[in-house]
Amino acid sequence: MSEKLAELGIDSPVLLAPMAGITDAPFRDIVANYGAGLVVSEMVASHEMLHGKPEAMARANLGLGHAQTSVQLAGSEAAPMAEAARILTALGARIIDINMGCPAKKVTNGDSGSALMRNPDHALRLIEAVVGATHLPVTLKMRLGWDDDSHNAPELARRAQDAGIRMITIHGRTRCQFYKGAANWAAVALVKAAVNVPVIVNGDIIDIPTARAALAQSGADGVMVGRGAQGQPWILAQIAAALAGRVVPTSPDRAARFALIRNHYRANLAFYGEKHGLRVSRKHVGWYLDRMDGCADLRAALMTMDSAQDVLAALNPLPESLVA
């Protein structure tokens, strides 16, 4: 593993990507418990921190003080970003990650996320403001560029490094691609060649073969797994073992997967309360059961239940036919 990752306290080159509405505290805890070098919070907007939206902060539960968690910060103005960084530092954050990769229109329309790649000078002002506001390591997540005519990630990465960024994650698509087409891992090699800080490759990494291919093509120091972790939070540990040449842990058997679903439900209920916890859990249980044979009817039933008692009764005890 890269010594530069170890300097950041990252002990595995396999990281969990921030995903809005998915990588909340209960899910991050599950992934971290299986084994991940770093898990990244859902992004929090700097203006939300400064203008009092405690419910948004509570939903994200930023993992302040957790050794394996990085807090992702988004914004479009230097002063609020700096102040948010100071708040996070005071609250006990370990690493702050700047979001310059989110392609969502509601983010880019506010000149945040990947929209910042259209104006590198302004992007650098935000980076300098955050780095200058904290003693914590500050990292950066971005894309190859805004569109195919502006692959400016290598130059922006070099300037970000010079401004004090300690690690850079590159999603191998442009903003205008969103999540269409294949991630261009080879293009990330140009970023790796431009900087000395660790580079993490992201996009379409869902298992051991894709992780190996992404590293081979990019020359990156590690991989970041996003959608590949949905319904299989243990995959990061398997990838990490394979990359290190260790014995790869087996995937949980059927009974263990159902136990995981129950535990994930309970964690969501405790974190969100029953009504919202059940709603949040539906997407996760859908992903779990989509990866298992013979669960279509159970999946459909769970999607409509509005009582925690009914859900847990449906899952525990399970019919023998589902456990066998």
C-alpha positions, 0 to 999 in steps of 0.5 A: 500500500502507498506510504502516502496513504498511510501518512493520512491514516488510511490503512487500506487502498479501498475506499467507499465513495460518498453517495447522497442518500446512500452513504449515511451513518448506518451504511458507512458503519456496516462497510467500515466494520467489514473493512474499508480504508476510508468511508466518506460522508454524504456531502454537506453544503457549507451554507447548511452548516452556517445557516442552521439546518440541524436536521440535514446534519443529523441525517448525514451524521458526519462521523465526526471523530470516527477514525475511518470517516472523511467529511465531504464539503460542498460549496461555491464561495470561499468564505463559507467553505473556510468557515465550515471547515473551521466548524468541522475541525472544532467538532472533531473531523479527521479529514475534509474532502472537497466535492468538485465531482457531483454532477447533479443539476441541483448542485451544478446549477449553484456553481458547486460540485463538478461545475467548479471544474469550469472555472479552475481559478475560482476552484483554487480559491475555494481549495486555498480557503479550506486548506488555510482554515484547518490543520486537518488533511484536505482532499479533493474529489473531481471528474476528468472535466466538465465535458469531452472538450475540457479534460482539465483534471491533470492541471487542476490536480497539480494546482490543487496539490500546490495549494495543499491538497493531500489526496485526489480522487478522480471519477473517470467520467466528465460531468456531462457523461453523468454515469453513462458510458464506461469510466475512462480509467486510463485518463486518470493516469494523466492525473497520476503523472501530474502530482505526487500526492496519492491518486484514487481512481473511481467509477465502475469499480464493482469487484476484484477484476474491475479494481485490478483493471482500474489500477493497472490502467490508471496507475492510481494508489487506490480505488474508490467503490460506489454503486458496487457496494450497494447490496454487498457492503463486504465487497471492499474488504474482498477487494482489499484482500485481493490487492494485498495478496491475502486470502479473500474472505468469502461472501456471507452465506444466505443466513448471514445476509438475512441477519445483515438485513435485519441488523441494517433495518434496526440501525436505520430505525434507531438512527432515523425513527420508524417512519423515515427508517423504514423508507430509507431501508427499502432501497437497501433491502432491495439491493440486498435481495436483488443479489439473492435468488428466490427473494422476489416475493419477499422483496415485493412484500417488504417494499410496502410494509409500513410497520417495523414490527411487520418487517422484522416478523417477515425477516425473523424467523425466516422460512426454511426455504429462504435460508437453505 
